[in-house]
Amino acid sequence: MRLLIVSDAWTPQVNGVVRTLGMVSEALRRQGDVVEVIGPDRFPSWPAPGDPAIRLALLPRRRLAGLARAFRPDAVHIATEGPLGWAMRALCRRWGWSFTTAFHTRFPDYLRARFGLSPRLSWPLLRRFHAPAATTMVATEALRRELKTQGFRHLSHWSRGVDTALFRPGARDAFPDLPRPIFLCAGRLAAEKGVRDFLGLDLPGSKLVVGDGPERAALEQGFPRARFTGFLHREALAAAYAAADVLVFPSRTDTFGLVLLEALACGTPVAALPQPGPLAILQGADGVVGAVAEDLRSACLAALGADREACRRRAEDFSWSASARQFRAQLAPFQAGA
């Protein structure tokens, strides 16, 4: 299959959407498919409001049309609801190409957290974006039910994976100067991620923050006792997960949370709010692998008693090859020349 993926989130951005698309694309290529990802890096761009590290393609439709036509795809997947996503949606409708979409980010909650915009204003726009898709892929059953109540149709399940060779239990000495227990929060440091809520918790030991983003300077100034590392990658990130006693996931806007699987693969339990991603990952585990509660502090303390071997076993239930097969099975092939 010649698969075209269009995404407003792509390298050099660092986030769960980029990680997911990159890993799934690699898995599909290993299985023999030809995968082309078109992101903002190919277009003139402007900084996203409130987060200048994220670039948005500027008036991309004409160039995008040429790139898409030249690739001659058998299937199109539109990953995001940004300028590139809307442009590719319009082109597919004009040309009669079927396409699939995915719901990666709870944008109504995201826009409320960053700009105070009521979700009642953003849900209709999201419904309109996804309505023509052959299917809209969602990461959890709970999210599928929620979107159904919001009027979304043609929803299907697409889970995620983790690289268990890279993320694995190891030495726990990456931060020998930090008093234990070490509570780790990993991801983009932006208002909608809830990092400030985590840092404000009354917890024993130390708080460790891995990641970067528009909130970092303010968070470092407001919480000087926490350790901030910036983004860590591959082995350095795995070492941070392994060193932590608990991964804390305070987000209400993520639809899954790849960092949960990465931490579990390193043997580190999870404390999270009762959102669809954490509930789906932690439920069904063989043994206690973390805690979920609206009182995030109580979840953090409860997770300290989790079984680190059970955490690893739970992560082994998820693989990128299985995620890629599930994703591929739900694409909507067509003839580009038809």
C-alpha positions as CSV (number, residue, x, y, z in Angstrom):
1,M,0.0,0.0,0.0
2,R,1.1,3.6,-0.7
3,L,-0.1,5.4,2.3
4,L,-0.1,9.2,2.6
5,I,-0.3,10.6,6.2
6,V,-0.9,14.4,6.6
7,S,-0.2,15.8,10.0
8,D,0.2,19.3,11.6
9,A,2.2,17.5,14.3
10,W,5.5,16.2,12.9
11,T,9.2,16.5,13.5
12,P,11.0,18.4,14.9
13,Q,8.1,18.7,17.4
14,V,8.2,16.3,20.3
15,N,4.9,14.9,21.4
16,G,2.7,11.8,21.5
17,V,1.2,12.4,18.1
18,V,4.7,12.6,16.4
19,R,5.9,9.6,18.3
20,T,2.8,7.5,17.4
21,L,2.9,8.4,13.7
22,G,6.7,7.8,13.5
23,M,6.6,4.4,15.1
24,V,3.5,3.2,13.1
25,S,5.1,4.5,9.9
26,E,8.3,2.6,10.6
27,A,6.3,-0.6,11.4
28,L,4.3,-0.3,8.2
29,R,7.5,0.2,6.1
30,R,9.0,-2.9,7.7
31,Q,5.9,-4.8,6.6
32,G,6.4,-3.6,3.0
33,D,4.2,-0.5,2.7
34,V,5.4,2.8,1.3
35,V,4.5,5.6,3.7
36,E,4.9,9.3,3.1
37,V,4.3,11.8,5.9
38,I,3.6,15.4,5.0
39,G,4.1,17.8,7.9
40,P,4.6,21.6,8.5
41,D,8.3,21.3,7.8
42,R,7.6,21.3,4.1
43,F,5.8,24.7,4.1
44,P,6.2,28.3,5.1
45,S,4.9,28.3,8.6
46,W,4.0,30.5,11.6
47,P,4.2,29.9,15.3
48,A,1.2,28.5,17.0
49,P,-0.5,30.9,19.4
50,G,0.8,30.4,22.9
51,D,3.5,27.8,21.8
52,P,6.0,29.2,19.4
53,A,7.9,25.9,19.2
54,I,5.0,24.4,17.3
55,R,4.9,25.6,13.7
56,L,1.7,25.7,11.6
57,A,1.7,25.6,7.8
58,L,0.8,28.9,6.2
59,L,-1.7,28.6,3.3
60,P,-0.6,25.1,2.4
61,R,-3.3,23.9,0.0
62,R,-1.7,24.5,-3.4
63,R,1.7,22.9,-2.5
64,L,0.0,20.1,-0.6
65,A,-2.1,19.3,-3.7
66,G,1.1,18.9,-5.8
67,L,2.7,16.7,-3.2
68,A,-0.3,14.5,-2.7
69,R,-0.9,14.1,-6.5
70,A,2.8,13.3,-7.1
71,F,2.8,10.6,-4.5
72,R,-0.3,8.8,-5.9
73,P,-1.5,7.2,-2.7
74,D,-3.7,4.2,-2.3
75,A,-5.0,5.6,1.0
76,V,-4.9,8.9,2.9
77,H,-4.9,9.4,6.7
78,I,-5.4,12.9,8.1
79,A,-4.0,12.9,11.6
80,T,-4.8,16.4,12.9
81,E,-7.3,19.1,12.7
82,G,-4.9,22.0,11.9
83,P,-4.2,23.9,8.7
84,L,-2.7,20.9,6.9
85,G,-5.5,18.7,8.1
86,W,-8.2,21.0,6.8
87,A,-6.4,21.5,3.5
88,M,-6.1,17.8,2.9
89,R,-9.7,17.2,3.9
90,A,-10.8,19.8,1.3
91,L,-8.6,18.3,-1.4
92,C,-9.9,14.8,-0.7
93,R,-13.5,15.9,-1.0
94,R,-12.7,17.8,-4.2
95,W,-11.0,14.8,-5.8
96,G,-13.4,12.1,-4.5
97,W,-10.6,10.5,-2.4
98,S,-11.8,8.6,0.7
99,F,-9.8,9.3,3.9
100,T,-9.5,8.4,7.5
101,T,-8.9,10.6,10.5
102,A,-7.9,10.2,14.2
103,F,-8.8,12.0,17.4
104,H,-5.5,12.5,19.1
105,T,-6.2,15.6,21.3
106,R,-9.1,16.7,23.3
107,F,-9.1,20.2,21.7
108,P,-12.2,21.5,23.5
109,D,-10.4,21.0,26.8
110,Y,-7.1,22.2,25.3
111,L,-8.6,25.5,24.1
112,R,-10.4,26.0,27.4
113,A,-7.2,25.5,29.4
114,R,-5.1,27.8,27.1
115,F,-7.6,30.5,26.0
116,G,-10.7,30.1,28.1
117,L,-12.8,29.1,25.0
118,S,-16.0,27.3,25.9
119,P,-16.1,23.6,24.6
120,R,-19.6,24.4,23.2
121,L,-17.9,26.5,20.5
122,S,-15.2,23.9,19.5
123,W,-17.1,20.6,19.5
124,P,-19.3,21.6,16.4
125,L,-16.1,22.4,14.4
126,L,-14.5,19.1,15.3
127,R,-17.7,17.2,14.3
128,R,-17.6,19.0,11.0
129,F,-13.9,18.1,10.4
130,H,-14.3,14.4,11.1
131,A,-17.8,13.9,9.6
132,P,-16.7,13.0,6.0
133,A,-14.0,10.5,7.1
134,A,-14.5,6.8,6.4
135,T,-13.7,6.3,10.1
136,T,-12.3,8.3,12.9
137,M,-9.8,6.3,15.0
138,V,-9.8,6.7,18.8
139,A,-7.4,5.2,21.3
140,T,-9.8,3.9,23.9
141,E,-13.4,2.6,24.3
142,A,-14.2,5.3,26.8
143,L,-13.2,8.0,24.3
144,R,-15.3,6.4,21.6
145,R,-18.3,6.5,23.9
146,E,-17.7,10.2,24.7
147,L,-17.3,11.2,21.1
148,K,-20.5,9.2,20.2
149,T,-22.4,11.3,22.7
150,Q,-21.0,14.4,21.0
151,G,-22.5,13.4,17.7
152,F,-19.4,11.7,16.1
153,R,-20.1,8.8,13.8
154,H,-18.0,6.0,12.2
155,L,-15.7,5.6,15.2
156,S,-13.1,2.8,15.4
157,H,-10.5,1.6,17.9
158,W,-6.7,2.2,17.3
159,S,-4.5,1.4,20.3
160,R,-0.9,2.4,20.8
161,G,2.4,0.7,21.5
162,V,5.7,0.9,23.3
163,D,9.3,0.0,22.4
164,T,10.0,-2.6,25.1
165,A,13.6,-3.0,23.9
166,L,14.4,0.6,24.5
167,F,12.2,1.1,27.6
168,R,13.0,-1.6,30.1
169,P,13.9,-1.9,33.8
170,G,17.4,-0.9,34.5
171,A,19.7,0.8,37.0
172,R,17.8,3.3,39.2
173,D,20.7,5.6,39.9
174,A,20.1,8.4,37.2
175,F,19.4,11.0,39.9
176,P,21.4,9.9,43.0
177,D,21.2,13.3,44.7
178,L,17.3,13.4,44.7
179,P,15.7,12.2,47.9
180,R,13.2,9.4,47.4
181,P,10.5,8.8,46.6
182,I,11.0,10.4,43.2
183,F,7.7,11.5,41.5
184,L,8.3,12.1,37.8
185,C,6.2,14.1,35.3
186,A,7.1,13.8,31.6
187,G,5.8,15.6,28.6
188,R,5.3,19.1,27.1
189,L,5.2,21.8,29.7
190,A,2.0,23.6,28.6
191,A,-1.0,24.9,30.5
192,E,-3.3,22.1,29.3
193,K,-1.0,19.3,30.6
194,G,-1.6,20.0,34.3
195,V,2.0,20.1,35.3
196,R,1.4,23.0,37.7
197,D,-1.2,20.9,39.5
198,F,1.4,18.1,39.9
199,L,4.0,20.5,41.2
200,G,1.6,22.0,43.7
201,L,0.9,18.6,45.4
202,D,2.2,18.0,48.9
203,L,4.3,14.9,48.4
204,P,7.3,13.4,50.2
205,G,10.7,13.1,48.5
206,S,11.4,14.8,45.1
207,K,9.6,16.1,42.1
208,L,11.3,15.5,38.7
209,V,10.0,17.2,35.5
210,V,11.2,15.9,32.1
211,G,10.2,17.9,29.1
212,D,10.0,21.5,27.8
213,G,7.4,23.9,26.5
214,P,6.0,27.4,26.9
215,E,5.3,27.0,30.7
216,R,8.8,25.9,31.6
217,A,10.3,29.2,32.7
218,A,7.2,30.1,34.8
219,L,7.2,26.6,36.4
220,E,10.9,26.7,37.3
221,Q,10.4,30.1,38.9
222,G,7.3,29.1,40.8
223,F,8.6,25.7,42.0
224,P,12.3,26.1,42.6
225,R,12.6,22.8,44.6
226,A,11.6,20.7,41.6
227,R,14.3,19.3,39.2
228,F,13.7,20.3,35.5
229,T,15.8,18.4,32.9
230,G,14.4,19.6,29.6
231,F,13.6,17.0,27.0
232,L,15.4,13.7,27.3
233,H,15.6,11.1,24.5
234,R,15.9,7.4,24.1
235,E,18.3,5.9,26.7
236,A,18.4,9.0,28.8
237,L,14.6,9.1,28.9
238,A,14.4,5.4,29.7
239,A,17.0,5.9,32.6
240,A,14.8,8.7,34.0
241,Y,11.7,6.5,33.9
242,A,13.6,3.6,35.6
243,A,14.9,5.9,38.3
244,A,11.5,7.2,39.3
245,D,9.3,5.7,41.9
246,V,6.1,6.9,40.3
247,L,5.2,8.5,37.0
248,V,2.5,11.2,37.6
249,F,0.2,11.9,34.7
250,P,-1.9,15.1,35.6
251,S,-3.3,15.7,32.1
252,R,-7.0,16.0,31.3
253,T,-6.5,16.7,27.6
254,D,-4.5,13.7,26.4
255,T,-6.5,10.9,24.7
256,F,-4.0,8.2,25.7
257,G,-0.6,9.0,27.1
258,L,2.4,7.2,25.6
259,V,4.5,8.2,28.6
260,L,2.4,5.8,30.7
261,L,3.4,2.8,28.6
262,E,7.0,3.9,28.5
263,A,7.2,4.3,32.3
264,L,5.4,0.9,32.9
265,A,7.9,-0.8,30.5
266,C,10.7,0.5,32.7
267,G,8.9,-1.0,35.8
268,T,7.7,2.3,37.1
269,P,4.0,2.6,38.3
270,V,1.6,5.3,37.3
271,A,-0.5,7.8,39.2
272,A,-3.1,9.5,37.1
273,L,-6.5,11.2,37.0
274,P,-9.5,9.0,35.9
275,Q,-9.2,9.9,32.2
276,P,-9.8,7.4,29.3
277,G,-6.1,6.8,28.6
278,P,-4.9,5.9,32.1
279,L,-8.1,3.9,32.8
280,A,-7.6,1.8,29.6
281,I,-3.9,1.2,30.3
282,L,-4.2,0.4,34.0
283,Q,-7.3,-1.8,33.9
284,G,-6.8,-5.4,33.1
285,A,-3.2,-5.5,34.4
286,D,-1.8,-8.5,36.0
287,G,-1.1,-7.1,39.5
288,V,-1.2,-3.5,40.8
289,V,0.6,-1.2,38.3
290,G,-0.6,2.2,39.6
291,A,-3.5,4.2,40.9
292,V,-6.2,6.4,39.4
293,A,-8.1,9.0,41.4
294,E,-9.5,12.6,41.2
295,D,-7.4,13.3,44.2
296,L,-4.0,13.1,42.4
297,R,-2.0,13.2,45.7
298,S,-3.8,10.1,47.0
299,A,-3.1,8.3,43.7
300,C,0.6,9.2,43.9
301,L,0.9,7.8,47.4
302,A,-1.1,4.7,46.5
303,A,1.1,4.0,43.5
304,L,4.2,3.7,45.6
305,G,3.0,0.3,46.6
306,A,2.7,-1.1,43.1
307,D,4.5,-4.2,41.8
308,R,7.3,-3.1,39.4
309,E,7.4,-6.5,37.7
310,A,3.7,-6.3,37.1
311,C,4.2,-2.9,35.5
312,R,6.6,-4.4,33.0
313,R,4.2,-7.2,32.2
314,R,1.4,-4.7,31.5
315,A,3.6,-2.8,29.0
316,E,4.4,-6.0,27.2
317,D,0.7,-6.2,26.2
318,F,1.2,-3.3,23.8
319,S,3.4,-3.4,20.7
320,W,3.9,-1.0,17.8
321,S,3.6,-3.8,15.3
322,A,0.1,-4.7,16.6
323,S,-0.8,-1.0,16.6
324,A,0.3,-0.6,13.0
325,R,-1.7,-3.7,11.9
326,Q,-4.8,-2.3,13.6
327,F,-4.3,1.1,12.0
328,R,-3.7,-0.4,8.5
329,A,-6.9,-2.5,8.7
330,Q,-9.0,0.6,9.1
331,L,-7.7,2.6,6.2
332,A,-9.9,3.4,3.2
333,P,-8.0,2.5,0.0
334,F,-9.0,4.1,-3.3
335,Q,-7.6,4.6,-6.8
336,A,-5.9,8.0,-7.0
337,G,-6.3,8.1,-10.7
338,A,-10.0,7.3,-10.7
